[in-house]
């Protein structure tokens, strides 16, 4: 068996690569390669910042190891989709002695079994078909287009009650994805197959098609956690294309995007509980009057249609001057006096810089992502308190 290649988020390793491994690594965006030095056959492989997870490069297993646990990565990513600090039990559902694939598989089948403990969720699904009998409504446009000179069949549409609903289709897609993934352990394989049998009658999603939309309701509340996890896995799956078709090649997350999304949603939710207004993520704006210099701060808070606070997340420990120059540009273009940078990886705290002339104040907040969930969300609360306070201060 070939020894796995393990890299930290910004680490690097040297090793000899086969032509197949080299082609696969070059095709990925998760690592960068430096050719061998004269007299050596070893390539230098470095992890590209922010990418963590596991994937296969031909027959070589590559592990991009995060500083955080995979459970914390999934929590941050899940919170960034829909705000909730209770969307799964981090401690109960994490297996720290396993790799990424067994860990997420263990989470998925446990949550799926909990959601399906009675029966799969059912609901009304719109159906369109050709029929010799009328049921529901006749789709007149399709009827005329397809059978304009015939009495039947009829082109009809109706709502059918059953299990083939978006929630079950998303869950089935995630289960199928994991069952096709290399590195799955025997226990998870057995349990996932058991869950898949429970979803008999649910139609599979087409490869590459967007996920069907679903809305959180009281009726599907017991599905919320497993659906959020399913969406994360489907979004993070690394596809492998070849002559044999499509296979899942691992799970890779971009932590820079995960952190930005987490901060945006968590801070926006906390601000909504403190001050009036609305949070606008990835705010499209421009620095110049000709609108040639575009910018997209991670979060702009508006009150009465006017920006009063701007927030930008930085997945890094250091706080370089360029970040503050960028925030000052945001503030100037938006007409906001105070800007807030939120950093990852460090001791929780706040640094304030007042610009020359005294008009603008720039705040740098630091989150410790390794702390227990309640403490992490308390850090978010403190940041929201400060932003709310400065939004009202002139």
C-alpha positions in Angstrom: 0.0 0.0 0.0 1.3 3.5 -0.9 1.9 5.7 2.1 -0.6 8.6 2.3 0.7 12.2 1.7 -0.2 14.3 4.7 0.0 18.1 4.6 -1.0 20.7 7.1 -3.0 23.7 5.8 0.2 25.5 4.7 2.7 22.6 5.0 4.9 21.0 2.3 6.4 17.6 1.7 8.9 16.2 -0.8 8.4 12.8 -2.5 8.8 11.0 -5.7 5.6 10.9 -7.8 4.4 8.5 -10.5 3.2 10.0 -13.8 -0.4 9.3 -12.8 0.0 10.9 -9.4 1.7 14.0 -11.0 -1.1 14.4 -13.6 -3.8 14.2 -10.9 -2.1 16.6 -8.5 -1.5 19.1 -11.3 -5.2 18.9 -12.2 -6.3 19.7 -8.7 -6.5 23.2 -7.2 -5.7 22.0 -3.7 -1.9 21.8 -3.8 0.9 23.4 -5.7 4.0 21.6 -7.1 7.7 22.5 -7.4 9.8 20.5 -9.8 12.8 18.4 -8.4 16.1 20.1 -7.8 19.0 19.1 -10.0 20.1 15.6 -9.0 16.8 14.8 -7.2 13.7 13.0 -8.2 11.5 14.4 -5.4 8.8 16.9 -6.2 7.8 19.4 -3.5 4.1 19.4 -2.8 2.6 22.3 -0.8 -0.9 22.7 0.5 -2.7 25.7 -1.0 -3.9 27.9 1.8 -7.4 27.3 3.0 -8.0 23.9 1.4 -8.5 21.0 3.9 -9.9 17.5 3.6 -8.9 14.4 1.8 -8.7 13.4 -1.9 -7.1 10.8 -4.1 -4.5 11.7 -6.8 -4.5 8.5 -8.9 -3.5 5.9 -6.3 -2.1 8.4 -3.8 -4.2 9.4 -0.8 -3.7 13.1 0.1 -4.7 14.4 3.4 -4.9 18.2 3.9 -5.1 18.4 7.6 -6.8 21.4 9.3 -5.9 22.8 12.6 -9.5 22.4 13.6 -11.4 19.1 14.0 -13.5 18.0 11.0 -16.5 18.4 13.3 -15.7 22.0 13.9 -15.1 22.6 10.2 -18.6 21.1 9.4 -20.1 23.2 12.2 -18.7 26.5 10.8 -19.7 25.5 7.3 -23.2 24.5 8.4 -23.7 27.7 10.4 -22.6 29.7 7.3 -25.5 28.2 5.3 -28.2 28.7 7.9 -27.8 30.3 11.3 -28.1 27.8 14.1 -25.6 26.8 16.8 -27.4 23.6 17.6 -27.6 22.0 14.2 -25.8 18.8 15.3 -24.2 17.4 18.4 -20.5 18.0 17.7 -19.2 15.8 20.6 -21.6 12.9 20.2 -21.2 12.5 16.4 -17.4 12.9 15.9 -14.9 10.1 15.6 -11.6 11.6 16.2 -9.7 8.4 15.5 -10.8 8.2 11.9 -10.0 10.1 8.7 -12.3 12.6 7.1 -14.4 10.1 5.0 -15.2 7.8 8.0 -15.9 10.8 10.2 -18.4 12.4 7.9 -20.0 9.1 7.1 -20.4 8.3 10.8 -22.1 11.7 11.2 -24.4 11.2 8.2 -25.8 7.8 9.0 -26.4 8.6 12.6 -28.3 11.8 11.7 -30.1 10.0 8.9 -31.3 7.2 11.2 -32.5 9.8 13.7 -34.4 11.6 11.0 -35.9 8.4 9.7 -36.6 6.8 13.0 -40.4 6.5 12.2 -40.8 6.8 8.4 -39.4 8.9 5.6 -40.9 12.4 5.3 -43.8 12.6 2.8 -45.2 15.6 1.0 -46.9 16.8 -2.2 -44.8 16.7 -5.3 -46.0 18.3 -8.7 -46.3 15.6 -11.4 -46.7 16.2 -15.2 -47.4 13.3 -17.5 -49.3 12.0 -20.5 -52.4 10.0 -19.6 -55.5 8.5 -21.2 -57.6 9.8 -18.3 -57.8 13.3 -16.8 -56.4 13.8 -13.3 -55.8 17.2 -11.8 -55.6 19.8 -14.6 -54.9 19.6 -18.3 -51.8 21.5 -19.4 -53.4 23.2 -22.4 -50.3 24.6 -24.0 -48.5 21.2 -23.9 -51.7 19.5 -25.1 -52.0 21.7 -28.1 -48.3 21.5 -28.9 -48.0 17.7 -28.7 -51.5 16.4 -29.5 -53.3 19.3 -31.3 -55.1 16.9 -33.7 -55.8 14.1 -31.2 -58.4 13.7 -28.5 -56.0 11.9 -26.2 -53.6 11.2 -24.5 -54.0 14.2 -22.2 -51.1 16.3 -20.9 -52.0 16.6 -17.3 -50.5 18.0 -14.1 -51.4 17.2 -10.5 -49.8 17.0 -7.0 -48.9 13.6 -5.8 -48.4 12.7 -2.1 -45.4 10.6 -1.5 -41.8 10.3 -0.4 -40.2 11.6 -3.6 -39.7 15.1 -2.2 -36.6 17.4 -2.3 -35.7 16.6 1.3 -35.4 12.8 0.7 -33.8 13.3 -2.7 -31.0 15.4 -1.1 -30.5 12.9 1.6 -30.4 10.0 -0.9 -27.8 11.9 -3.0 -25.5 12.4 0.0 -25.8 8.7 1.1 -25.1 7.5 -2.5 -22.1 9.9 -2.7 -20.5 8.4 0.5 -21.2 4.9 -0.6 -19.2 5.6 -3.8 -16.3 7.2 -1.9 -13.0 5.5 -1.5 -11.9 5.0 2.1 -15.4 4.3 3.6 -15.3 2.0 6.6 -17.3 -1.3 6.9 -19.6 -0.1 9.7 -20.6 3.1 7.8 -21.1 1.1 4.6 -23.5 -1.2 6.3 -25.4 1.5 8.1 -25.6 3.8 5.0 -27.0 0.9 2.9 -29.6 0.3 5.6 -30.7 4.0 5.4 -30.7 3.8 1.5 -33.1 0.9 1.6 -35.4 3.0 3.8 -35.6 5.6 1.1 -37.1 3.2 -1.4 -39.3 5.1 -3.9 -37.1 8.2 -3.8 -35.7 9.1 -7.2 -32.0 9.9 -7.5 -30.7 13.3 -8.5 -29.0 13.7 -11.9 -25.2 14.1 -11.7 -24.2 17.7 -11.8 -27.7 19.0 -11.4 -28.4 21.7 -8.8 -29.9 20.5 -5.5 -33.7 20.9 -5.4 -34.8 23.7 -3.1 -36.3 23.0 0.3 -37.6 25.3 3.0 -37.2 24.7 6.8 -40.6 24.2 8.3 -42.1 22.7 11.5 -43.0 19.6 9.5 -39.5 18.8 8.4 -37.8 20.1 11.5 -36.4 16.6 12.3 -34.6 16.6 8.9 -32.9 20.0 9.3 -29.6 18.7 10.7 -29.1 15.9 8.3 -30.1 18.0 5.3 -27.5 20.7 6.2 -24.9 18.0 6.6 -25.9 16.5 3.2 -25.7 19.9 1.5 -22.2 20.4 2.9 -21.0 17.0 1.7 -22.5 17.4 -1.7 -20.9 20.8 -2.0 -17.5 19.7 -0.8 -17.2 16.4 -2.8 -14.2 16.3 -5.1 -15.3 14.6 -8.4 -13.1 12.3 -10.3 -13.8 11.9 -14.1 -12.5 9.2 -16.2 -13.3 6.6 -18.8 -15.4 4.7 -16.2 -17.6 7.7 -15.5 -17.9 9.6 -12.3 -16.6 8.7 -8.9 -16.4 10.6 -5.6 -12.7 11.3 -4.9 -12.9 12.7 -1.4 -14.1 15.8 0.5 -12.3 19.1 0.4 -13.4 22.3 2.0 -12.1 25.9 1.4 -11.7 27.2 5.0 -11.3 30.8 3.8 -14.8 30.6 2.3 -16.2 28.6 5.2 -14.8 31.3 7.7 -16.1 34.2 5.7 -19.6 32.6 5.4 -19.7 31.8 9.2 -18.7 35.3 10.2 -21.2 36.9 7.8 -24.2 34.8 9.0 -23.3 34.7 12.7 -22.6 38.4 13.0 -25.6 39.4 10.9 -27.9 37.2 13.0 -26.5 38.6 16.3 -26.8 42.2 15.0 -30.4 41.6 14.0 -31.2 40.9 17.6 -29.6 44.2 18.7 -30.3 47.0 16.2 -32.8 47.6 13.4 -31.7 47.2 9.8 -30.6 44.5 7.5 -27.3 42.7 6.8 -26.2 42.5 3.2 -23.6 39.8 2.4 -20.9 40.2 -0.3 -22.1 43.8 -0.8 -21.6 44.9 -4.4 -20.1 48.4 -4.4 -17.4 50.5 -6.1 -14.5 52.7 -5.0 -14.5 55.2 -7.8 -17.1 57.4 -9.4 -16.7 55.7 -12.8 -17.5 52.4 -11.1 -14.4 50.6 -12.5 -12.9 49.6 -9.1 -15.3 47.1 -7.7 -15.4 45.8 -4.2 -17.4 43.3 -2.2 -17.0 43.5 1.6 -18.3 40.4 3.4 -21.1 42.2 5.3 -22.6 45.7 5.2 -25.3 46.6 7.7 -27.9 49.1 6.6 -30.3 51.2 8.6 -33.0 53.1 6.8 -31.3 52.2 3.5 -27.9 53.7 4.6 -24.7 51.7 5.4 -23.7 52.2 9.0 -21.2 49.3 9.5 -18.9 47.2 7.3 -17.4 43.9 8.3 -14.8 41.8 6.5 -13.6 38.3 7.6 -9.9 37.2 7.3 -8.9 33.6 7.7 -5.5 34.4 9.1 -3.7 35.0 12.3 -1.5 38.0 11.3 -3.1 41.4 10.9 -1.1 43.1 8.1 -1.4 46.8 7.3 -2.9 46.0 3.8 -6.0 44.6 5.5 -6.6 48.0 7.3 -5.9 49.9 4.0 -8.6 47.8 2.4 -11.0 48.4 5.2 -10.3 52.1 5.1 -11.2 52.1 1.4 -14.5 50.3 2.2 -15.3 52.9 4.8 -14.5 55.8 2.5 -16.5 54.4 -0.4 -19.5 53.5 1.7 -19.5 56.7 3.8 -19.1 54.7 7.0 -16.9 56.0 9.9 -16.0 52.6 11.5 -15.0 49.3 10.0 -14.5 45.9 11.5 -12.1 43.1 10.6 -12.7 39.7 12.0 -9.6 37.3 12.2 -9.3 33.6 12.9 -6.7 31.8 14.9 -5.7 33.8 17.9 -6.5 34.9 21.4 -10.0 36.5 21.5 -9.7 40.3 21.7 -10.0 43.6 20.0 -7.5 46.1 18.6 -8.6 49.6 17.5 -6.8 52.0 15.1 -7.8 55.6 14.7 -6.8 57.1 11.4 -5.0 60.4 11.1 -7.5 63.2 11.0 -9.7 61.3 13.4 -12.7 60.5 11.1 -12.3 56.7 10.8 -11.8 54.0 13.4 -10.8 50.5 12.3 -11.4 47.6 14.6 -9.7 44.2 14.5 -11.5 41.4 16.3 -10.0 37.9 16.8 -11.9 34.6 17.2 -10.5 31.5 18.8 -12.2 28.8 16.6 -10.9 26.0 18.8 -13.0 27.0 21.9 -16.2 25.1 22.8 -19.2 26.1 20.7 -20.9 28.2 23.4 -17.7 30.1 24.0 -17.2 30.7 20.3 -20.7 32.0 19.9 -20.1 34.3 23.0 -17.1 35.7 21.1 -19.5 36.5 18.2 -21.9 38.1 20.6 -19.2 40.5 21.9 -18.2 41.5 18.4 -21.9 42.2 17.5 -22.2 44.3 20.7 -19.2 46.4 19.6 -20.5 46.8 16.0 -24.0 47.8 17.3 -22.4 50.3 19.7 -20.3 51.9 17.0 -23.1 52.0 14.5 -25.0 54.4 16.7 -21.9 56.5 17.7 -20.9 59.5 15.7 
